[in-house]
């Protein structure tokens, strides 16, 4: 019976063969497309997490660094020989505390 099945003539027309191959290729293309889009979505989610967790915090850190540099410059530019200059500079640097 197996020999009969293997020796059987599976003749198909060229048109049917072409349609079968093209259908198989279209299905494979669809599967690869779905897998690719899923991978792109995963990468997109990872980049959003990276941006929100790392780069936003880095921006805050840069802002703190700029403000610290500004305060250090303000302190360094005070003429310590004049007490009024020191008080005025401290009021500019720390306005919340009042002189």
N, C-alpha and C positions, 0 to 999 in steps of 0.2 A: 504494500500500500504506500509506504514512504517512497519507494522507487517510482511508483506511478505519479506521485505528487511532484517529485523532483523532475521527472522527465516530461511532465506536462508542458505543453507549449503555452506560454503566457504572452502571446503576441498581442501587442497593443499598437494602435495606429500612432503615427508620429504626432498627430495633433493631440491625442490623449496623453502621450508621454510629455510633450511640451507643457501642456496645461498642468500636469501633475508636478513637474519640476518647478514651474513658476509659482504654483500654489505653495509648495514646500518652502521655496525661497522667501515668499511673502510672509509666511508664518514665522520663519526664522528671523526675518527682519523685524517683525513685530515684537518678538520675544527679546531680541537684543535691544530694541528701542526702549522697552519697559525697564529692562535691567539698567540701561544707561541713565534714564531719567530718574530712577530710584537712587542711583549712585550720586547724581548731581544734586538731588534734594538733600541727601545725607551730608554732602560737602557744604552745601549752603547753610544748613543748620549748624554745622561745626564752625563755620566762619562767623555766623551771628553770635554764637556763644563766645568765640575768641574775641570778637569786637567788644561785646558787652562786658565780659569779665576782665579783659586785659587792657585794651586800648583806652576805654573810658577812664579807668582808674589811672592810667599813665598820664592822661590829660590833666586830671586833678592834681597829680603829683607835680607836673610841670608848672601848674598854676601856683602851688605852694612854694616851689623853688623860686619862681619869679618874685613872689611877694617877700620871701625871705631875703633875696638879694636886694630888693628895694629898701627893706628895713636896714640891712647892713650898710648900704650906701648912705642912707640918711644918718645913721649913727656915726659913720666914718667921716662925714662931712661937717660935723659939729666942731666949732672952735671952742675947745675946752677951757680956754683962758677967760672966756666971758660967761659967767653963771647964767645970765639971762638967755644966752644962746642955747645952753644946755636944756633949760626948762622949756623953751619954745620948741626945740627939736624933739624932746620927749613928748610934748603935747601933740606934735604932728605924727609921731610914730605910734603913739598909744592914745588916740583921742578918747577912748572909752574911760580911761582912768582919771583924767583931769589932773592938772598940775598941781 
